[in-house]
């Protein structure tokens, strides 16, 4: 049952108050949803900047994006030449970690799950990168333009069998998913609509490097789709879908689940102000801004109302520890956790939410947290060192170390019992025997690393 929330209050711009202050908790919340976590410097800067300037900085991205893109381009070209699927995934994880515009990458990940296309079938790093570039280009842009472009995207044509769709023998896969998963949702079209729309997507072929349209294989006859009759082409079908009342509600609802909450079920009434505004121009960037700047987004109802995806879990640790790692070793680790980018499990993408967590994946998360923090794992070595980070910030006492890692990763928001348990551990660890070949500094550093690891295994850290 949908929770009753006043739409007017929900989508008004958040303004700090005594009841809802702008503090490190809300900065952390914004960075978890609109990026992949924050460094301590970003948390502190966000508190000083205030909500509007912090959000604007995320929406616009930081300086140096053109230079970053240029630095990543040669590796992308090498990946295309070798058709290297492991480096393909590692390349995108590097972009997520180190791009000056993390919100752009976060929303590209959203669209990747929306237009879920797997390289398991496409088997082309070239075409997967073409699709990735298309998603990133429109990540904060116009949904209508993205939907039109996706109709002739080579990876999508292979994934949904559009490349063999011809006049007299149309393939219905893309037309079905266009309506069911990409624009309208189940229940807002008929099987006849799908059959008729499929005729409009005939004529496309995929070559070694690009797509080609063959007008001889295109069905130019009259088609009736969602009540509209004409000699429709692909862009006409997209236009007709966008004109349906269900479309803006479907997209707003999906973004609501991604940015605001997986536990709240938004009513039609709650989504109406967003949907009415969105359908005017299908400006996705404006929709993202409206959600991220709202009262509801910064409310207790949305706070930690999502489970971290494996990508969010892992990258949040790396960013918090201010390390630079090679991302090739992250690929199999994330696959174990259930999220293999460029390889979604089906056309519906990852289900997310509670499906990310079970006894096995929780164990894998703990193992990955240990690999990151121990400085002894052969995959990541000493590139992420909580002890070194604590020293850089002048944190030396047990009390200060507990406070430091709780602030960095959980913005101080854990039960008093958890804080006390961590402090008890830190004090007790002082008396533990150390190997004879360890210096006192070695032992002290190991205690800090273990403390950080314990923070990363707290239940609260699994939530976004």
N, C-alpha and C positions, 0 to 999 in steps of 0.2 A: 504494500500500500504506500502510495506516494506521501511524503511528509508535507504538511501544509506550510508553505513559505510564501510570504508576501512578495510578489514579483517586483513591485515598485521599490521596496527596501532592498531586495536582493541585488538588483542591477544598478542601483545608485553607486556613485564612486565612493569608495571607502575613505573616510576621514578619521584620523586618529582621535581617540577619546580616552577618558579615564577607564571606561569599560573595555575598550578595544585599542590599547596603546600601540604605537609603532615601536617595536622593540626587536631584539635579536631573534625572538621566536618567529615573528612574521617575516623578517628578512630571510631566515632559513627556509621557511615555508615557500616563499616566492622562488628562491633559488632551486629548491627541490623540484618544483613543478615546471618552472620556466627555463630550467637549465639542468645540469647534472650535478647539483650540489655546489657548495661554495667553499672558498678558502676562508681562513680567519680574517684576512684583510678585506675580503669582499663583504663579509658579515658586518664588520665594523664600519666600513664605508657606507654600506646600505643604511645602517642606523642613522648616520650623520646626514645622508642625502635626503632621507624621507621617502615615502612610498612612490610619489609621482616620478621623481628623478631616477630612482632605482629602477622602476619599471621601464621608463623611457630608455635607459641605458641598455637594458636587456633587449628591448624591441629594436633598437637601432644597431646594436652590436658595438663592440669596442673598436679602437683604431687598429689598422694593420691587416684588415681582411683581404684586400687585393694581394698584398705581399704573401699572406698565408696561402691563398689560393694558388698563387704562382709556385710557391715552394712545394705544394702537393701535386701539381700537375705532372711533373716528370715520372713520379712513381705510378700515377694512374696510367700513363702511356705505356710504361713497362708492364703493368698488370694486364692491359689489353693485349699487348703483343704476345705475352706468355699464356694468356687465359688462366691466370693463377687465382683460383678461388679462395685460397687461404689468405693471400695478401690482399685480395679484394675486400674481405671482411675486416682485416686488420687496418686497412687504409681508412675505412669509414670510422672505425673506433678511434683512430688517431684524430680524425676531424672532430668527432664528438668531444674528445678530451681537450684538444688544444686550439680549436677554432676561437677567434675573438668574438664569434657570434653564436654562442651555444643555443640560444632559443631557436635560431634557424635550423640547427641540426636536430634539436628536440622535435620540432614540428615536421621536419623531413622524416623522422622516425615515425611520427603519427601517421603521415601520409603513406609511408611504406607499409604500415599495418592496415591502412584503409584500402589501398590498391594492392593488396598482398600478392606479390609475384615472387616465385622461387627460382633460384638459379639451378635447382635440382633438375628442372625441366628445360629451362632456357639454355643452360650450359654455355653461356657467353658472358664473360666479364665485360666485353664491350657494350653489349646491350643493357646489362644491369647498371653500368655506369651512366649510360644515356638516360635510363629511367630515373636513377638517383638524381642526376643533374636537373631533370625536369621537375622532380618533386621539390628539390631544394630551391630552384628558381621561383616556384610558386608557393613555397612554404608559408609565406606571409602575404601572398598576393591574391589573385582572383580565382575563386573556385571554378567559375564557369570556364575560364581559359584553361585551367588544369584539366578539367573533365573533357574538354574538346581535344586537347593534345593527347590525352591518354588513349583516345580511340585509335590512333595510328602509331602508338609507341611500339617499337619492334619487340621488346621483351613481353609486353602484354599480348601482342598478336601471337607470339609463340605460346605463351602460358595458357591462353584461353582459346587456342586453335583458330584464331582469326585469319591466319595466313592461308589457310586452305578453303576459306569460305567463298563460294562462287555463285553466280546467278544460276538458279535452278537447284542448287544444293547448298543453301546457306547454313553455316554453323551457328547455333543459338547461344553458345556459352557466354560470349561477351555481352550480348543484349540482355541476357538474364542477370548477369552480375552487375551490369550497369544500373539496372533498376533495383535489384534486391540488395546489393552491398555497397554500391557507389553513390546512389542518389536518393532512393525513395524508401527502401525497407520493404520487408515482406507485407503483403496485403494491399499494396497500392498499385497493382497492375494485374493483368490477366495473362494466361498462356498465349492467347491470341496476340496480345501486345508484344510479347517476346518474339513470336514467330514473324510478325510483320516488321518489327524493328531489326531483326537479324538480317533481313534482306537489304537494309540500308548500309550494313557494314561489310558487304561483299566487295571483292575486287582487289584486296590488299595482298601483296606478296612481300616476303622478307628475303633479302639477299644476304651475302656474306657480311656486308658493312652497313646496310641501310634498308629502308622499306621502299616499295614502289607501288603505285596505284595503276591497275590495268582497267581502263574503262570498259573493255570488252567483257570483263568478268563481273561487272557491276550491274545489279538489278535496278534499272531506272524506272520501273513501273510504279504505279500508284500504291501507296501503303496507308493503312489506317492504324495509328498508334496513339493510345491514350485519348481516343476521341477525336484526333485531328487527322485529316485525310490530305494526301499530297504525294508528289514524287520525291519523297524525302531522301536526303543524303545524311551522312553521319552527324554533321553539325546540327541538322534539323532535329534529329532524335535527341541529342543532348539538350537543345533548346526546349523541346517539349517536356523532357524530364525536369528541367530547371523551373518550368512554369507550373509544375504540379504543387499544390498546397503542402504536400508531405515533405518535399525536398528540404526546405530550410529547417524544418523541425528535426529531420533525420540527421543532418550535419551538425546542427547545434547540440542535439542530444549526444552525439558521439564525442564532440569536443568537450562537452560537460563532463563526461565520464573520464576523459583523459586529463583535463586540467583541474576540475573541481572536486568530484567525488565519485567513487565506485559504490558507495553504500546508500547514497540518496538516489531515489528514483524521481527524476524531474517530471512534474506534471506538464501537460500541454499549456496550462495557464502560466506556469513558471517560465517556460521557454518562449512564450508568445512574444514578449518585447524583443528578445534577441532575434527570433525568426522573422518577425516583421521588418526589422532593420536589415537583417542579412539579405533577404530576398530582393532588396532594392537594387543592389549592385553585386552581390555575392563577394563582398570585400572580406576576405578571411582574416587579414591583418587587423581590421577594425573589430571583428568579432573576438579575436584573441585578446585585444586590448580591453574590450568591454568586460570580458570575463575576468581577466587578471587584475583589473582595477576595482572590482566590485566589492560591496559589503559581504556578499555571500562567500566569495573566494577567501577573504580574510577572516571569516567567522569560525567559531569552534565547530560548526557543522561540517566544514570542509577540511579542517586541520587533521592531518594524519588519517584521512578518510580514503586512502589508497594504499595498496601494497606496492612496494618498490619492485619494478621489473628487474631482472638480472642485470641489464645494462645500467640502470639507475643505481643499483646496489654497488656494483663494482666500480663504476666511474666516480661515484660519490666518494668512495674511499680514496681513490687515487688523487682526485682533486683536493680533498681535504688535507692529505699528507703532502701536497705540493711536490709530488714526484713526477719524473718523466720516465715512462716505461716503454719498452717495445710492446706493441699490442698484438703481435702474432700469438704470444702465449695466452692472451685473453680469449682468443677465439674458441679453443676447445673448452676452456673453463666456463665460458658463457653458454656454450652448447650443452654442457653438463647441467647447468642451471635451468635450461629450457628455452633460451633465446639465442638463436643462431641467425644473425642479421644477414639479409639477402637470401635466407632460406626459411621463410615462414612455413608453418606446418600445413596450411591449406589456403584456399582462396579466401577464407574467412579471417586469416591472420591468427595471431595469438589471442586466446581468450582473456588473459590477464587476470587481475584480481586475485582471488583466493587460489586460483589454479597455479600461481607461481610458487606456492608454499606447500610442501608436504614433508614427511620425515626425511626423505632422501635429499631433497633440494635444500632443506635447512642445514643438513650435515655438509653438503657441498658448499653452501655459503660460508659456514664456519671454517671449512678448510681453506677457502679462498682468502678469507680475512686473515687467517694465520699465515698463508703464503705471502700476503702483502706486508705483514707487520713483523715477521720474525727475523728478516734480513738473512735467513739461512736457506730459503727456498731456491733451488737452482733455476727456476723460471724467471724470478724477479730480483733475486739477489738483494743488494743493499740500496736499490734505487728508491725504495720507500722506507724511511726509517723514522718511526715515531719519536725515538729518543733524540735523534738529531734535530727534529722539528721542535721538540720541547725546549732543547737547549737554545736554539735560535731565538725563541720567544722568552728566554730568561726564566723558564719554569723549572724549579729545582726541588721543592718540597713535595711530600706525598699529597698534602691537601691541594696544592697548586696544580699538580699533575692531574688529579681527578677532575678538578674544576676545568682545567684546560681542555681535556678531551671531551668532557660532557658539553662544554660550550661549543667546541668546534663541530662535533658531529650531531648533537641533539639539542643545542641551544639551551642547555641547563634544564630542559623540561623532561625530567624523569622522576619517579617517586622517591621520596626521602629514603625509603628502605634500600633502593638501588644505589643511591649515592653512598649510604653508610656501608653497604656491603663492599663497594669498590674501595672505599677508604680503609676498611678493615683489612682487605686483601693487601693493599699497598703497604700498610704498616707491618703486617705479619710477614710479608715477603722480605722485609729487611733482615729477618733472622734466619732466612733459608741458607743452607750451606751452598757454597759456590765451588765449581771445579777449581782445582789447585792452580791451573794455568790461567785463570781469569784474574784480571785486576779488579780493584774495587769499582772502577768506572765501567768495566764490562758487566759486572753484576748489577750495577745501578741502571745501566742502559737496558739490560734484559728485563728488569722489573717494569720499566716504563713501557717497553714493547708489549709485555704481557697485559699490562693495564689497558693499553689502547685496544688490544685484541678483545678484552672482555667488554669494553664499551661497544664495540662493533657487533657483539653477539647479543646485546640486549634486545628484547622484543620490540622496543620502540624504534630501533634502527632499521627494522624490516619495513617500516611504514613510511610513506612518502608525504 
